[in-house]
Amino acid sequence: MEMPVADLSSFPITRKWPAKDPAVLQYYGLPTPNGVKVSIMLEETGLPYEAHLVDFGSDDQHSPAFESLNPNGKIPAIIDPDGPGGQPIGLFESGAILLYLAEKTGKFLPAAPGARWETIAWLMWQMGGLGPMLGQLGFFHKFAGREYEDKRPRDRYATEAKRLLGVLDARLAGRQWIMGDDYTIADIASLGWVRNLIGVYEAREIVEFDRFTNVAAWLDRGLARPGVQKGLTIPARG
């Protein structure tokens, strides 16, 4: 018996980015530190999905079509045709999407309430601290802000980045992953940001990254995972 084809016509974004297979999850993003959280999670869980490139060069993220799904005009976003109760659902905010996919699949979020909430706390730490602070450092150190003569903003964010790396380094002492032996959405949320910090942002020296040996070893472990390796390249840039 054939399954009915999901109807995604109520989502205007699908007119700009048509679904080739509307029965699978639709992912809209770009391989940025926030975007790859979702592509990595999709690869790690094995959920079937279709990736759509949101091209910043064309300002796609601020198009009416994209903002119909995320009014905040930022990637990533998803449509799951098989949402709660079998009804399609659209979601934005990478942390919310990670939680949704973890609960949908039963993967990368502990079932025990104490460990579950501790994992969520580390996810929120990334969302509210690590991501925004490293992003600001990237702007002031590598991108347009590097031209600013006043280096106080850059130094402010470098100092905060070092503090946050210290928090993560202490957490990882004696642990393989943020939650111990189990790889979770807390790791998935943070890996891309730390990778960018010493890669694209070229901030290894300014944050004294080599002092944080636990973080460096954790990053290497994460980047060795096949799901992470593939997720970091999805969707392919045009």
MARBA-3410 file (N, C-alpha, C, O; in Angstrom, 1 decimal):
238
0.8,-1.2,0.0,0.0,0.0,0.0,0.9,1.2,0.0,1.8,1.4,0.9 ~ 0.7,2.1,-1.0,1.5,3.3,-1.0,1.0,4.4,0.0,-0.1,4.5,0.3 ~ 2.1,5.0,0.6,1.8,6.1,1.5,1.3,7.3,0.8,1.8,7.6,-0.3 ~ 0.4,8.1,1.3,0.0,9.3,0.6,1.1,10.3,0.6,1.9,10.4,1.5 ~ 1.2,11.1,-0.5,2.2,12.1,-0.6,1.9,13.3,0.3,0.8,13.8,0.3
2.9,13.7,1.1,2.7,14.8,2.0,2.4,16.1,1.2,3.0,16.3,0.2 ~ 1.5,16.9,1.7,1.1,18.1,1.1,1.8,19.3,1.8,1.4,19.6,3.0 ~ 2.8,19.8,1.2,3.6,20.9,1.8,3.2,22.3,1.2,3.9,23.3,1.4 ~ 2.0,22.3,0.5,1.7,23.6,-0.2,1.3,24.7,0.8,1.3,25.9,0.3 ~ 1.0,24.4,2.0,0.7,25.5,3.0,2.0,26.2,3.4,1.9,27.2,4.2
3.2,25.7,3.0,4.4,26.4,3.3,4.9,27.1,2.1,5.4,26.5,1.2 ~ 4.8,28.5,2.1,5.2,29.2,0.9,6.7,29.0,0.5,7.0,29.2,-0.6 ~ 7.5,28.7,1.5,9.0,28.5,1.2,9.2,27.4,0.1,10.1,27.5,-0.6 ~ 8.2,26.5,0.0,8.4,25.4,-1.0,8.2,25.8,-2.4,8.4,25.1,-3.3 ~ 7.7,27.1,-2.6,7.5,27.6,-3.9,8.9,28.1,-4.4,9.1,28.0,-5.6
9.7,28.6,-3.5,11.0,29.0,-3.9,12.0,27.8,-3.9,12.9,27.8,-4.8 ~ 11.8,26.9,-3.0,12.7,25.7,-2.9,11.8,24.5,-3.0,11.4,24.0,-1.9 ~ 11.4,24.1,-4.2,10.4,23.0,-4.3,11.0,21.7,-3.7,12.2,21.4,-3.9 ~ 10.1,20.9,-3.1,10.6,19.6,-2.6,10.5,18.5,-3.7,9.5,18.3,-4.3 ~ 11.7,17.9,-3.9,11.7,16.8,-4.9,10.9,15.6,-4.3,10.3,14.9,-5.0
11.1,15.4,-3.0,10.4,14.3,-2.3,9.7,14.9,-1.1,10.3,15.0,0.0 ~ 8.5,15.3,-1.2,7.8,16.0,-0.1,7.5,15.0,1.1,7.0,15.5,2.1 ~ 7.8,13.8,1.0,7.6,12.8,2.1,8.7,12.8,3.1,8.6,12.3,4.2 ~ 9.9,13.4,2.7,11.0,13.5,3.6,11.2,14.8,4.2,10.7,15.8,3.7 ~ 12.0,14.9,5.3,12.2,16.2,5.9,13.0,17.1,5.0,13.9,16.7,4.3
12.5,18.4,5.0,13.1,19.4,4.2,14.0,20.3,5.1,13.5,20.9,6.1 ~ 15.3,20.4,4.7,16.2,21.2,5.5,16.7,22.4,4.6,17.1,22.2,3.5 ~ 16.7,23.6,5.2,17.0,24.8,4.5,18.2,25.4,5.3,18.1,25.8,6.5 ~ 19.4,25.5,4.7,20.5,26.0,5.4,21.7,26.3,4.5,21.7,26.4,3.3 ~ 22.8,26.4,5.2,24.1,26.7,4.6,25.2,26.1,5.6,24.9,26.0,6.8
26.3,25.6,5.1,27.3,25.0,6.1,28.0,26.1,6.9,29.2,26.3,6.8 ~ 27.3,26.8,7.8,27.8,27.7,8.8,27.8,26.9,10.1,27.2,25.8,10.2 ~ 28.4,27.5,11.2,28.4,26.8,12.5,26.9,26.5,13.0,26.7,25.4,13.6 ~ 26.0,27.3,12.7,24.6,27.0,13.1,24.0,26.1,12.1,23.2,25.2,12.6 ~ 24.2,26.2,10.9,23.6,25.4,9.9,24.0,23.9,10.0,23.2,23.0,9.9
25.3,23.7,10.3,25.8,22.3,10.3,25.3,21.6,11.5,25.4,20.3,11.5 ~ 24.8,22.2,12.5,24.3,21.5,13.6,23.2,20.6,13.1,23.1,19.4,13.5 ~ 22.3,21.1,12.2,21.2,20.3,11.8,21.6,19.3,10.7,21.2,18.2,10.8 ~ 22.5,19.7,9.8,22.9,18.7,8.8,23.7,17.5,9.5,23.6,16.4,9.1 ~ 24.5,17.8,10.5,25.2,16.8,11.2,24.2,15.9,11.9,24.3,14.7,11.9
23.2,16.5,12.6,22.2,15.7,13.3,21.4,14.8,12.4,21.2,13.7,12.7 ~ 21.1,15.3,11.2,20.4,14.5,10.2,21.2,13.3,9.8,20.7,12.2,9.6 ~ 22.5,13.6,9.5,23.4,12.5,9.1,23.6,11.5,10.2,23.6,10.3,10.0 ~ 23.7,12.0,11.4,24.0,11.1,12.6,22.8,10.2,12.9,22.9,9.1,13.3 ~ 21.6,10.8,12.7,20.4,10.0,13.0,19.9,9.1,11.9,19.2,8.1,12.1
20.4,9.4,10.7,20.0,8.6,9.5,18.6,8.9,9.0,18.1,8.2,8.2 ~ 18.0,10.0,9.5,16.7,10.4,8.9,16.8,10.8,7.4,17.8,11.5,7.1 ~ 15.9,10.3,6.6,15.9,10.8,5.2,15.6,12.3,5.1,14.6,12.7,5.8 ~ 16.3,13.0,4.3,16.0,14.4,4.2,16.5,14.9,2.9,17.2,14.3,2.1 ~ 16.0,16.1,2.6,16.4,16.8,1.4,16.9,18.2,1.8,16.3,18.9,2.5
18.1,18.5,1.3,18.8,19.8,1.7,18.6,20.9,0.6,18.7,20.6,-0.6 ~ 18.3,22.1,1.1,18.1,23.2,0.2,19.1,24.3,0.6,19.2,24.7,1.7 ~ 19.9,24.8,-0.4,20.9,25.8,-0.1,20.2,27.2,0.0,19.5,27.6,-0.9 ~ 20.4,27.8,1.2,20.0,29.2,1.4,21.2,30.1,1.1,22.1,30.2,2.0 ~ 21.3,30.7,0.0,22.5,31.5,-0.5,22.5,32.9,0.1,21.7,33.7,-0.2
23.5,33.1,1.1,23.6,34.4,1.7,24.1,35.4,0.6,23.7,36.6,0.7 ~ 24.8,35.0,-0.4,25.2,35.9,-1.4,24.1,36.5,-2.2,24.2,37.6,-2.7 ~ 23.0,35.8,-2.3,21.7,36.3,-2.9,20.7,36.8,-1.9,19.6,37.2,-2.2 ~ 21.2,36.9,-0.6,20.3,37.3,0.5,19.0,36.5,0.6,18.0,37.0,1.0 ~ 19.2,35.2,0.3,18.0,34.3,0.3,17.4,34.3,1.7,16.2,34.1,1.8
18.2,34.4,2.8,17.7,34.3,4.1,16.7,35.4,4.5,15.9,35.3,5.4 ~ 16.7,36.5,3.7,15.8,37.6,3.9,14.7,37.7,2.9,13.9,38.7,2.8 ~ 14.6,36.6,2.1,13.5,36.6,1.1,12.2,36.4,1.7,12.1,35.7,2.8 ~ 11.1,36.9,1.2,9.8,36.6,1.7,9.5,35.1,1.9,8.9,34.7,2.8 ~ 10.0,34.3,0.9,9.8,32.9,1.0,10.5,32.3,2.2,9.8,31.5,2.9
11.7,32.6,2.5,12.4,32.0,3.6,11.8,32.6,4.9,11.6,31.8,5.9 ~ 11.5,33.9,5.0,10.9,34.5,6.2,9.5,34.0,6.5,9.0,34.2,7.6 ~ 8.9,33.4,5.5,7.6,32.7,5.8,7.7,31.6,6.7,6.8,31.2,7.4 ~ 8.9,30.9,6.7,9.2,29.8,7.6,9.9,30.3,8.9,9.6,29.9,10.0 ~ 10.9,31.2,8.7,11.6,31.8,9.8,11.5,33.3,9.8,12.3,33.9,9.0
10.6,33.9,10.5,10.4,35.4,10.4,11.7,36.1,10.9,11.9,37.3,10.6 ~ 12.6,35.4,11.6,13.9,36.1,12.0,14.9,36.1,10.9,16.0,36.7,11.1 ~ 14.7,35.5,9.8,15.6,35.6,8.6,16.9,35.0,8.8,17.9,35.5,8.3 ~ 17.0,33.9,9.6,18.3,33.2,9.8,18.2,31.7,9.6,17.1,31.1,9.8 ~ 19.3,31.1,9.1,19.3,29.7,8.9,19.7,29.1,10.3,20.4,29.7,11.1
19.4,27.8,10.5,18.7,26.8,9.7,17.2,26.8,10.0,16.7,27.4,10.9 ~ 16.5,26.1,9.1,15.1,25.9,9.3,14.7,24.5,8.7,15.4,24.1,7.8 ~ 13.6,24.0,9.1,13.2,22.7,8.6,11.7,22.6,8.4,11.0,23.4,9.1 ~ 11.2,21.8,7.5,9.9,21.3,7.5,9.9,19.8,7.7,10.5,19.1,6.9 ~ 9.2,19.3,8.6,9.0,17.8,8.8,7.6,17.5,8.3,6.7,17.8,9.0
7.5,16.8,7.2,6.1,16.4,6.8,5.4,15.4,7.7,4.2,15.3,7.7 ~ 6.2,14.7,8.5,5.7,13.8,9.5,5.9,14.3,10.9,6.7,13.7,11.7 ~ 5.3,15.4,11.2,5.4,16.0,12.5,4.5,15.4,13.5,4.0,14.3,13.3 ~ 4.3,16.1,14.7,3.5,15.6,15.7,2.1,15.3,15.2,1.5,16.1,14.5 ~ 1.6,14.1,15.5,0.3,13.7,15.1,0.2,13.4,13.6,-0.9,13.3,13.0
1.4,13.3,13.0,1.4,13.0,11.5,1.2,14.2,10.7,1.1,14.1,9.4 ~ 1.1,15.4,11.3,0.9,16.6,10.6,2.3,17.4,10.3,3.1,17.3,11.1 ~ 2.4,18.0,9.1,3.7,18.8,8.9,3.9,19.9,9.9,3.0,20.5,10.4 ~ 5.2,20.1,10.2,5.6,21.1,11.1,6.8,21.9,10.6,7.7,21.2,10.0 ~ 6.8,23.2,10.7,8.0,24.0,10.3,8.6,24.5,11.6,7.9,24.9,12.5
10.0,24.4,11.6,10.7,24.9,12.8,11.9,25.7,12.4,12.5,25.5,11.3 ~ 12.3,26.7,13.2,13.5,27.4,13.1,14.2,27.4,14.5,13.6,27.0,15.4 ~ 15.4,28.0,14.5,16.3,28.0,15.7,17.0,26.6,15.8,16.3,25.6,16.1 ~ 18.3,26.6,15.6,19.0,25.4,15.6,18.9,24.5,16.9,18.8,23.3,16.8 ~ 18.9,25.2,18.0,18.7,24.4,19.3,17.4,23.7,19.4,17.3,22.6,19.8
16.3,24.4,19.0,15.0,23.8,19.0,14.9,22.7,18.0,14.3,21.6,18.3 ~ 15.6,22.8,16.8,15.5,21.7,15.8,16.3,20.5,16.4,15.8,19.4,16.2 ~ 17.4,20.7,17.0,18.2,19.6,17.6,17.3,18.9,18.6,17.3,17.6,18.6 ~ 16.6,19.6,19.5,15.8,19.0,20.5,14.7,18.2,19.8,14.3,17.1,20.2 ~ 14.1,18.8,18.8,13.0,18.1,18.1,13.4,16.8,17.4,12.8,15.8,17.6
14.6,16.9,16.7,15.1,15.7,16.1,15.5,14.6,17.0,15.4,13.4,16.8 ~ 16.1,15.1,18.2,16.5,14.1,19.2,15.2,13.4,19.8,15.3,12.1,19.9 ~ 14.2,14.1,20.0,13.0,13.5,20.6,12.3,12.6,19.5,11.7,11.6,19.8 ~ 12.3,13.1,18.3,11.7,12.3,17.2,12.3,11.0,17.0,11.7,10.0,16.7 ~ 13.7,10.9,17.0,14.4,9.7,16.8,14.8,8.9,18.0,15.2,7.7,17.9
14.7,9.5,19.2,15.2,8.9,20.4,16.7,8.8,20.4,17.2,7.9,21.1 ~ 17.4,9.7,19.7,18.9,9.6,19.7,19.5,10.9,20.2,19.0,12.0,20.0 ~ 20.7,10.7,20.8,21.6,11.9,21.2,21.0,12.8,22.2,21.4,13.9,22.4 ~ 20.0,12.3,23.0,19.5,13.0,24.1,19.1,12.0,25.2,18.2,11.2,24.9 ~ 19.8,12.0,26.3,19.5,10.9,27.3,18.1,10.8,27.7,17.3,11.8,27.8
17.6,9.6,28.0,16.2,9.4,28.4,16.0,9.7,29.9,15.0,10.1,30.3 ~ 17.1,9.4,30.7,17.0,9.7,32.1,16.8,11.2,32.3,17.5,12.0,31.8 ~ 15.8,11.6,33.1,15.5,13.0,33.3,16.6,13.8,33.7,16.8,14.9,33.2 ~ 17.4,13.4,34.7,18.5,14.2,35.1,19.5,14.5,34.0,19.9,15.6,33.8 ~ 19.9,13.4,33.3,20.9,13.6,32.3,20.3,14.4,31.1,21.0,15.1,30.4
19.0,14.2,30.9,18.4,14.9,29.8,18.4,16.4,30.0,18.8,17.1,29.1 ~ 18.1,16.8,31.2,18.1,18.2,31.5,19.5,18.8,31.5,19.7,20.0,31.2 ~ 20.4,18.0,32.0,21.8,18.5,32.0,22.3,18.7,30.5,23.0,19.7,30.3 ~ 21.9,17.8,29.6,22.3,18.0,28.2,21.6,19.2,27.7,22.3,20.0,26.9 ~ 20.4,19.4,28.0,19.7,20.6,27.5,20.4,21.9,28.1,20.5,22.9,27.4
20.8,21.8,29.3,21.5,23.0,29.9,22.8,23.3,29.1,23.1,24.5,28.8 ~ 23.6,22.3,28.7,24.8,22.5,27.9,24.4,23.0,26.5,25.1,23.8,25.9 ~ 23.3,22.5,25.9,22.8,23.1,24.7,22.5,24.6,24.8,22.9,25.3,23.9 ~ 21.8,25.0,25.8,21.5,26.4,26.0,22.8,27.2,26.3,22.8,28.4,25.9 ~ 23.7,26.6,26.9,25.0,27.3,27.1,25.6,27.6,25.8,26.2,28.7,25.5
25.6,26.7,24.8,26.1,26.9,23.5,25.3,28.0,22.8,25.8,28.9,22.2 ~ 24.0,27.9,22.9,23.1,28.8,22.2,23.2,30.3,22.7,23.3,31.2,21.9 ~ 23.4,30.4,24.0,23.4,31.7,24.6,24.8,32.3,24.8,24.9,33.5,25.0 ~ 25.8,31.4,24.8,27.2,31.9,25.1,28.2,31.6,24.0,28.6,32.5,23.3 ~ 28.5,30.3,23.9,29.6,29.9,23.0,29.4,30.4,21.5,30.3,31.0,21.0
28.2,30.2,21.0,27.9,30.6,19.6,28.0,32.1,19.4,28.8,32.6,18.6 ~ 27.2,32.9,20.2,27.2,34.3,20.0,28.6,35.0,20.2,29.0,35.9,19.5 ~ 29.3,34.5,21.2,30.6,35.1,21.5,31.6,34.8,20.5,32.4,35.7,20.1 ~ 31.7,33.5,20.1,32.7,33.2,19.0,32.3,33.9,17.7,33.2,34.2,16.9 ~ 31.0,34.0,17.4,30.6,34.7,16.2,31.0,36.1,16.2,31.5,36.7,15.2
30.9,36.8,17.4,31.4,38.2,17.5,32.9,38.3,17.3,33.4,39.2,16.7 ~ 33.6,37.4,17.9,35.1,37.4,17.8,35.4,37.2,16.3,36.3,37.8,15.8 ~ 34.7,36.3,15.6,35.0,36.1,14.2,34.8,37.4,13.4,35.6,37.7,12.5 ~ 33.7,38.1,13.7,33.4,39.4,13.0,34.6,40.4,13.2,35.1,41.0,12.3 ~ 35.0,40.6,14.5,35.9,41.6,14.8,37.4,41.2,14.5,38.3,42.1,14.4
37.6,39.9,14.4,39.0,39.4,14.1,39.2,39.1,12.7,40.3,39.4,12.1 ~ 38.2,38.5,12.0,38.5,38.1,10.6,37.7,38.8,9.6,38.2,39.0,8.4 ~ 36.5,39.2,9.9,35.6,39.8,8.9,35.6,41.3,8.9,36.6,41.9,9.2 ~ 34.5,42.0,8.6,34.5,43.4,8.4,35.1,44.2,9.6,35.7,45.2,9.5 ~ 34.8,43.7,10.8,35.2,44.4,12.0,36.7,44.4,12.2,37.2,45.2,13.0
37.5,43.6,11.5,38.9,43.7,11.6,39.5,45.0,11.1,40.6,45.3,11.5 ~ 38.7,45.7,10.3,39.2,47.0,9.8,39.0,48.1,10.9,39.6,49.2,10.7 ~ 38.3,47.8,11.9,38.1,48.9,12.9,39.4,49.2,13.7,40.1,48.3,14.1 ~ 39.7,50.4,13.8,40.9,50.8,14.5,40.9,50.5,15.9,41.9,50.1,16.5 ~ 39.7,50.7,16.5,39.5,50.4,18.0,39.4,48.9,18.2,38.5,48.2,17.7
40.4,48.3,18.9,40.5,46.9,19.0,39.8,46.4,20.3,39.9,45.2,20.7 ~ 39.2,47.4,21.1,38.6,46.9,22.3,37.4,45.9,22.1,37.3,45.0,22.9 ~ 36.6,46.1,21.1,35.5,45.0,20.9,36.2,43.7,20.6,35.7,42.7,21.2 ~ 37.2,43.6,19.7,37.8,42.3,19.5,38.4,41.7,20.7,38.2,40.5,21.0 ~ 39.1,42.5,21.5,39.7,42.0,22.7,38.6,41.6,23.8,38.9,40.6,24.5
37.5,42.3,23.8,36.4,41.9,24.7,36.0,40.4,24.4,35.8,39.6,25.2 ~ 35.7,40.2,23.1,35.2,38.9,22.7,36.3,37.8,22.7,36.0,36.7,23.0 ~ 37.5,38.2,22.5,38.6,37.2,22.7,38.7,36.8,24.1,38.9,35.6,24.4 ~ 38.6,37.7,25.0,38.6,37.4,26.5,37.5,36.5,26.9,37.7,35.5,27.6 ~ 36.3,36.8,26.4,35.1,36.0,26.7,35.2,34.6,26.0,34.8,33.6,26.6
35.8,34.5,24.8,36.0,33.2,24.1,36.9,32.4,24.9,36.7,31.2,25.1 ~ 38.0,32.9,25.5,38.9,32.2,26.3,38.2,31.7,27.5,38.4,30.5,28.0 ~ 37.4,32.5,28.1,36.7,32.1,29.3,35.8,30.9,29.0,35.7,29.9,29.8 ~ 35.0,31.0,27.9,34.1,29.9,27.6,34.8,28.6,27.2,34.4,27.5,27.6 ~ 36.0,28.8,26.5,36.8,27.6,26.2,37.3,26.9,27.5,37.4,25.7,27.6
37.6,27.8,28.5,38.0,27.2,29.8,36.9,26.5,30.5,37.1,25.4,31.1 ~ 35.7,27.0,30.4,34.5,26.3,30.9,34.3,24.9,30.3,34.2,23.9,30.9 ~ 34.4,24.9,28.9,34.3,23.6,28.2,35.5,22.7,28.5,35.3,21.5,28.6 ~ 36.7,23.2,28.6,37.8,22.4,28.9,37.7,21.7,30.2,38.0,20.5,30.4 ~ 37.2,22.5,31.2,37.0,21.9,32.6,36.0,20.8,32.5,36.1,19.8,33.2
34.9,21.0,31.8,33.8,20.1,31.7,34.3,18.8,31.1,33.9,17.7,31.5 ~ 35.2,18.9,30.1,35.7,17.7,29.4,36.8,17.0,30.1,37.3,15.9,29.6 ~ 37.3,17.5,31.2,38.4,16.8,31.9,37.9,15.4,32.3,36.9,15.2,33.1 ~ 38.5,14.3,31.8,38.1,13.0,32.1,36.9,12.5,31.4,36.4,11.4,31.7 ~ 36.4,13.3,30.4,35.2,12.9,29.7,35.6,12.8,28.2,36.4,13.6,27.7
34.9,11.9,27.5,35.0,11.8,26.1,34.2,12.9,25.4,34.6,13.5,24.4 ~ 33.0,13.1,25.9,32.0,14.0,25.4,31.5,14.9,26.5,31.8,14.6,27.7 ~ 30.7,15.9,26.2,30.2,16.8,27.2,29.5,16.1,28.3,29.5,16.5,29.5 ~ 28.7,15.0,27.9,27.9,14.3,28.9,28.6,13.0,29.3,28.0,12.1,29.8 ~ 29.9,12.9,29.0,30.6,11.7,29.5,30.9,10.7,28.3,31.5,11.1,27.4
30.4,9.5,28.5,30.6,8.5,27.4,29.7,8.6,26.3,29.9,8.1,25.2 ~ 28.6,9.4,26.5,27.6,9.5,25.4,27.7,10.8,24.6,27.6,11.9,25.2 ~ 27.8,10.7,23.3,27.8,11.8,22.4,26.3,12.3,22.3,25.4,11.5,22.1 ~ 26.1,13.6,22.4,24.8,14.1,22.5,24.6,15.4,21.6,25.6,15.8,21.0 ~ 23.4,15.9,21.6,23.2,17.2,20.9,24.0,18.3,21.5,24.2,19.3,20.8
24.5,18.2,22.7,25.3,19.2,23.3,26.6,19.3,22.5,27.2,20.4,22.2 ~ 27.2,18.1,22.2,28.4,18.1,21.3,28.1,18.6,19.9,28.9,19.4,19.4 ~ 27.0,18.1,19.3,26.7,18.5,18.0,26.6,20.0,17.9,27.0,20.6,16.9 ~ 26.0,20.6,18.9,25.8,22.1,18.8,27.1,22.9,18.9,27.1,23.9,18.3 ~ 28.1,22.3,19.6,29.3,23.1,19.8,30.4,22.8,18.9,31.3,23.7,18.7
30.5,21.6,18.3,31.6,21.3,17.4,31.9,22.2,16.3,33.0,22.6,16.1 ~ 30.9,22.6,15.6,31.1,23.5,14.4,31.6,24.9,14.8,32.4,25.5,14.1 ~ 31.2,25.3,16.0,31.7,26.7,16.4,33.1,26.6,16.8,33.9,27.5,16.4 ~ 33.6,25.6,17.5,35.0,25.5,17.9,35.8,25.3,16.6,36.9,25.8,16.5 ~ 35.3,24.5,15.7,36.0,24.2,14.5,36.2,25.5,13.7,37.3,25.8,13.2
35.2,26.4,13.6,35.3,27.6,12.9,36.3,28.6,13.6,37.0,29.3,12.9 ~ 36.3,28.6,14.9,37.1,29.5,15.7,38.5,29.4,15.3,39.2,30.4,15.1 ~ 39.0,28.2,15.1,40.5,28.0,14.8,40.7,27.8,13.3,41.8,27.7,12.8 ~ 39.6,27.7,12.6,39.7,27.5,11.1,39.4,28.8,10.4,40.2,29.6,10.2 ~ 38.1,28.9,10.0,37.7,30.1,9.2,38.0,31.4,10.0,38.5,32.4,9.3
37.8,31.4,11.3,38.1,32.7,12.0,39.5,33.0,12.3,39.9,34.1,12.7 ~ 40.4,32.0,12.1,41.8,32.1,12.3,42.2,32.7,13.6,43.1,33.6,13.7 ~ 41.5,32.2,14.7,41.7,32.8,16.0,42.4,31.9,17.0,42.3,32.1,18.2 ~ 43.1,30.9,16.5,43.8,30.0,17.4,44.7,30.7,18.4,44.7,30.4,19.6 ~ 45.5,31.6,17.8,46.5,32.3,18.7,45.9,33.3,19.6,46.3,33.3,20.8
44.9,34.0,19.1,44.4,35.1,20.0,43.6,34.6,21.2,43.5,35.2,22.2 ~ 43.1,33.3,21.0,42.4,32.7,22.2,43.2,31.7,22.9,42.8,31.1,23.9 ~ 44.5,31.6,22.5,45.4,30.7,23.1,44.9,29.2,23.1,44.9,28.6,24.2 ~ 44.3,28.8,22.0,43.6,27.6,21.9,44.4,26.4,22.4,43.8,25.4,23.0 ~ 45.7,26.4,22.1,46.5,25.2,22.4,46.6,24.9,23.9,47.1,23.8,24.3
46.1,25.9,24.7,46.1,25.6,26.2,45.0,24.7,26.6,45.0,24.0,27.6 ~ 44.0,24.6,25.7,42.7,23.9,26.1,42.8,22.5,25.5,42.1,22.2,24.5 ~ 43.6,21.6,26.1,44.0,20.3,25.5,42.7,19.4,25.5,42.6,18.6,24.6 ~ 41.9,19.5,26.5,40.7,18.7,26.5,39.7,19.1,25.4,39.1,18.2,24.7 ~ 39.6,20.3,25.1,38.8,20.8,24.0,39.3,20.3,22.7,38.6,19.9,21.8
40.6,20.5,22.5,41.3,20.1,21.3,41.1,18.6,21.0,40.8,18.2,19.8 ~ 41.2,17.8,22.0,41.0,16.3,21.8,39.6,16.0,21.5,39.3,15.1,20.7 ~ 38.6,16.7,22.2,37.2,16.5,21.9,36.9,16.9,20.5,36.1,16.2,19.8 ~ 37.4,18.0,20.0,37.2,18.5,18.7,37.7,17.4,17.7,37.0,17.1,16.7 ~ 38.9,16.9,17.9,39.4,15.8,17.0,38.5,14.6,17.0,38.2,14.0,15.9
38.0,14.2,18.1,37.1,13.0,18.2,35.8,13.3,17.4,35.3,12.5,16.7 ~ 35.3,14.5,17.6,34.1,14.9,16.9,34.2,14.9,15.4,33.4,14.4,14.6 ~ 35.3,15.5,14.9,35.6,15.7,13.5,35.9,14.4,12.8,35.8,14.3,11.6 ~ 36.3,13.3,13.6,36.5,12.0,13.1,35.3,11.2,12.8,35.3,10.2,12.1 ~ 34.1,11.7,13.3,32.9,10.9,13.1,32.4,11.1,11.6,32.4,12.3,11.1
32.1,10.0,10.9,31.6,10.2,9.5,30.4,11.1,9.4,30.3,11.8,8.4 ~ 29.5,11.0,10.3,28.3,11.9,10.2,28.6,13.4,10.3,28.0,14.2,9.7 ~ 29.6,13.7,11.1,30.1,15.1,11.2,30.8,15.5,10.0,30.6,16.6,9.4 ~ 31.7,14.6,9.5,32.4,14.9,8.2,31.5,15.2,7.1,31.7,16.2,6.3 ~ 30.4,14.4,6.9,29.5,14.7,5.8,28.6,15.9,6.1,28.4,16.7,5.2
28.1,16.0,7.3,27.2,17.1,7.7,27.9,18.5,7.5,27.2,19.4,7.2 ~ 29.2,18.5,7.7,29.9,19.8,7.5,29.9,20.3,6.1,30.3,21.5,5.8 ~ 29.5,19.5,5.1,29.5,19.9,3.7,28.1,20.1,3.1,28.0,20.3,1.9 ~ 27.1,20.0,4.0,25.7,20.0,3.4,25.0,21.2,3.9,25.1,21.6,5.1 ~ 24.2,21.9,3.0,24.2,21.6,1.6,25.4,22.1,0.9,26.0,23.1,1.3
25.7,21.6,-0.3,26.9,22.0,-1.0,26.7,23.5,-1.4,25.6,23.9,-1.9 ~ 27.7,24.3,-1.2,27.7,25.7,-1.6,27.6,25.8,-3.1,28.3,25.0,-3.8 ~ 26.8,26.7,-3.6,26.7,26.9,-5.1,27.9,27.5,-5.7,28.0,27.7,-6.9
END
